Amino acid sequence: MPRLALFALAVCALTTVAAVVSFVQGSWLVGIVWIMMAGISSNMTWYSIRRTRAQRHEAAARH
């Protein structure tokens, strides 16, 4: 797994935990912001993984 994908996955996990804590404490607005940040980092993770797979596939097709 690419390093950027690992970092984005770690950010996704941390923001999800932060969202849960915010909701438990009753701070709905901050919790929603954390959820949106988790979504962005999740998308970054998948994009990085898919880009790496496509590059590997393209390199294998050339040889």
Backbone as ProteinMPNN parsed JSONL, in Angstrom:
{"seq_chain_A": "MPRLALFALAVCALTTVAAVVSFVQGSWLVGIVWIMMAGISSNMTWYSIRRTRAQRHEAAARH", "coords_chain_A": {"N_chain_A": [[0.851, -1.177, 0.0], [0.602, 2.205, -0.846], [2.456, 4.905, 0.661], [1.163, 7.394, 0.991], [-1.492, 6.594, 0.93], [-1.636, 5.109, 3.277], [-1.215, 7.114, 5.218], [-3.465, 8.725, 4.724], [-5.457, 6.906, 5.364], [-4.978, 6.592, 8.093], [-5.591, 9.19, 8.959], [-8.287, 9.203, 8.304], [-9.287, 7.271, 10.087], [-8.699, 8.519, 12.553], [-10.198, 10.901, 12.354], [-12.73, 9.847, 12.286], [-12.966, 8.76, 14.848], [-12.773, 11.149, 16.28], [-15.133, 12.365, 15.434], [-17.068, 10.673, 16.561], [-16.565, 11.095, 19.275], [-17.204, 13.812, 19.43], [-19.96, 13.75, 18.811], [-20.893, 12.235, 20.988], [-20.357, 13.974, 23.071], [-22.204, 15.856, 22.535], [-21.844, 17.815, 20.635], [-22.951, 18.549, 17.811], [-22.528, 19.987, 15.4], [-19.725, 20.236, 15.157], [-19.149, 17.534, 15.064], [-20.278, 16.825, 12.602], [-18.592, 18.212, 10.888], [-16.216, 16.805, 11.346], [-16.988, 14.315, 10.304], [-17.238, 14.974, 7.596], [-14.575, 15.554, 7.005], [-13.512, 13.019, 7.412], [-14.673, 11.684, 5.279], [-13.426, 12.955, 3.093], [-10.734, 12.222, 3.51], [-11.01, 9.477, 3.273], [-11.712, 9.245, 0.581], [-9.325, 10.175, -0.526], [-7.65, 8.08, 0.208], [-8.68, 5.867, -1.279], [-8.34, 6.891, -3.87], [-5.561, 7.115, -4.061], [-4.778, 4.426, -3.824], [-6.038, 3.278, -6.087], [-4.787, 4.751, -8.141], [-2.131, 3.898, -7.879], [-2.403, 1.158, -8.453], [-3.264, 1.333, -11.122], [-1.013, 2.483, -12.311], [0.859, 0.457, -11.923], [-0.339, -1.567, -13.439], [-0.248, -0.399, -15.964], [2.516, -0.21, -16.323], [3.167, -2.911, -16.388], [1.874, -3.672, -18.705], [3.341, -2.436, -20.667], [5.696, -3.873, -20.759]], "CA_chain_A": [[0.0, 0.0, 0.0], [1.422, 3.422, -0.9], [2.582, 5.645, 1.919], [0.106, 8.406, 1.064], [-2.74, 5.908, 1.264], [-1.585, 4.764, 4.7], [-1.435, 8.335, 5.987], [-4.859, 9.127, 4.559], [-6.256, 5.946, 6.125], [-4.81, 6.943, 9.509], [-6.371, 10.409, 9.174], [-9.688, 8.801, 8.256], [-9.612, 6.612, 11.36], [-8.667, 9.51, 13.633], [-11.324, 11.825, 12.242], [-13.933, 9.102, 12.657], [-12.982, 8.73, 16.32], [-13.08, 12.512, 16.731], [-16.557, 12.598, 15.186], [-17.828, 9.935, 17.573], [-16.398, 11.814, 20.547], [-17.976, 15.05, 19.341], [-21.388, 13.426, 18.922], [-21.168, 11.797, 22.362], [-20.328, 15.16, 23.918], [-23.337, 16.698, 22.188], [-21.462, 18.864, 19.694], [-23.36, 18.008, 16.518], [-21.924, 20.717, 14.282], [-18.318, 19.824, 15.057], [-19.175, 16.135, 14.634], [-20.541, 16.792, 11.159], [-17.351, 18.645, 10.229], [-15.29, 15.664, 11.42], [-17.463, 13.303, 9.36], [-16.874, 15.418, 6.242], [-13.13, 15.363, 6.868], [-13.287, 11.577, 7.262], [-15.035, 11.346, 3.904], [-12.384, 13.437, 2.19], [-9.539, 11.386, 3.652], [-11.336, 8.167, 2.717], [-11.59, 9.377, -0.875], [-7.896, 10.268, -0.834], [-7.089, 6.737, 0.344], [-9.068, 5.065, -2.44], [-7.726, 7.459, -5.071], [-4.145, 6.756, -4.054], [-4.663, 2.99, -4.097], [-6.415, 3.038, -7.485], [-3.757, 5.322, -9.003], [-0.971, 3.018, -7.82], [-2.734, -0.064, -9.207], [-3.294, 1.661, -12.545], [0.365, 2.681, -12.754], [1.491, -0.87, -12.002], [-0.919, -2.266, -14.582], [0.277, 0.237, -17.173], [3.927, -0.593, -16.454], [3.216, -4.32, -16.778], [1.403, -3.782, -20.085], [4.403, -1.957, -21.534], [6.785, -4.86, -20.876]], "C_chain_A": [[0.897, 1.24, 0.0], [1.386, 4.19, 0.422], [1.486, 6.698, 2.069], [-1.227, 7.78, 1.446], [-2.764, 5.528, 2.742], [-1.83, 5.989, 5.585], [-2.888, 8.786, 5.908], [-5.791, 8.189, 5.329], [-6.163, 6.236, 7.622], [-5.613, 8.196, 9.848], [-7.857, 10.08, 9.188], [-10.11, 8.157, 9.574], [-9.663, 7.618, 12.504], [-9.838, 10.482, 13.556], [-12.641, 11.133, 12.574], [-14.064, 9.021, 14.173], [-13.336, 10.108, 16.867], [-14.556, 12.84, 16.524], [-17.409, 11.898, 16.23], [-17.745, 10.648, 18.914], [-17.221, 13.094, 20.539], [-19.467, 14.793, 19.481], [-21.755, 13.006, 20.344], [-21.217, 12.994, 23.308], [-21.448, 16.143, 23.578], [-23.034, 17.817, 21.219], [-21.718, 18.372, 18.277], [-22.67, 18.687, 15.35], [-20.466, 20.308, 14.083], [-18.229, 18.374, 14.601], [-19.399, 16.0, 13.148], [-19.303, 17.223, 10.374], [-16.331, 17.508, 10.232], [-15.692, 14.566, 10.437], [-17.097, 13.69, 7.925], [-15.378, 15.266, 6.004], [-12.778, 13.886, 6.714], [-13.619, 11.139, 5.845], [-13.977, 11.773, 2.906], [-11.144, 12.563, 2.288], [-9.781, 9.971, 3.141], [-11.213, 8.19, 1.198], [-10.139, 9.477, -1.301], [-7.237, 8.894, -0.765], [-7.401, 5.903, -0.892], [-8.431, 5.58, -3.719], [-6.264, 7.046, -5.166], [-3.937, 5.286, -4.377], [-4.961, 2.7, -5.567], [-5.365, 3.581, -8.451], [-2.521, 4.426, -9.033], [-1.219, 1.73, -8.602], [-2.726, 0.196, -10.71], [-1.874, 1.856, -13.092], [1.091, 1.348, -12.877], [0.973, -1.647, -13.199], [-0.38, -1.703, -15.889], [1.735, -0.152, -17.402], [4.047, -2.051, -16.882], [2.78, -4.498, -18.223], [2.472, -3.338, -21.07], [5.471, -3.023, -21.761], [6.268, -6.125, -21.337]], "O_chain_A": [[1.853, 1.31, 0.773], [0.419, 4.125, 1.181], [0.94, 6.872, 3.159], [-2.001, 8.369, 2.201], [-3.809, 5.618, 3.387], [-2.557, 5.913, 6.575], [-3.474, 9.182, 6.915], [-6.797, 8.63, 5.884], [-7.16, 6.135, 8.337], [-6.245, 8.262, 10.902], [-8.605, 10.624, 10.001], [-11.173, 8.469, 10.11], [-10.572, 7.572, 13.332], [-10.41, 10.845, 14.584], [-13.563, 11.765, 13.088], [-15.155, 9.195, 14.715], [-14.115, 10.219, 17.813], [-15.162, 13.519, 17.352], [-18.373, 12.476, 16.73], [-18.751, 10.785, 19.61], [-17.865, 13.424, 21.534], [-20.163, 15.525, 20.184], [-22.813, 13.382, 20.847], [-22.024, 13.024, 24.237], [-21.618, 17.151, 24.263], [-23.877, 18.686, 20.996], [-20.82, 17.845, 17.621], [-22.268, 18.017, 14.399], [-20.033, 20.065, 12.956], [-17.332, 18.019, 13.835], [-18.783, 15.156, 12.497], [-19.004, 16.662, 9.32], [-15.657, 17.276, 9.228], [-14.83, 13.954, 9.806], [-16.694, 12.839, 7.132], [-14.961, 14.888, 4.909], [-11.858, 13.537, 5.975], [-12.915, 10.306, 5.273], [-13.664, 11.032, 1.973], [-10.56, 12.198, 1.268], [-8.862, 9.331, 2.631], [-10.672, 7.26, 0.6], [-9.758, 8.923, -2.332], [-6.37, 8.577, -1.579], [-6.504, 5.303, -1.485], [-8.023, 4.788, -4.568], [-5.789, 6.67, -6.238], [-3.02, 4.936, -5.121], [-4.223, 1.961, -6.217], [-5.077, 2.951, -9.468], [-1.93, 4.218, -10.092], [-0.342, 1.266, -9.331], [-2.237, -0.628, -11.482], [-1.575, 1.438, -14.211], [1.849, 1.133, -13.823], [1.742, -2.309, -13.897], [-0.087, -2.457, -16.818], [2.145, -0.397, -18.537], [4.938, -2.392, -17.66], [3.276, -5.396, -18.904], [2.503, -3.821, -22.202], [6.082, -3.074, -22.828], [7.028, -7.08, -21.498]]}, "name": "protein", "num_of_chains": 1, "seq": "MPRLALFALAVCALTTVAAVVSFVQGSWLVGIVWIMMAGISSNMTWYSIRRTRAQRHEAAARH"}
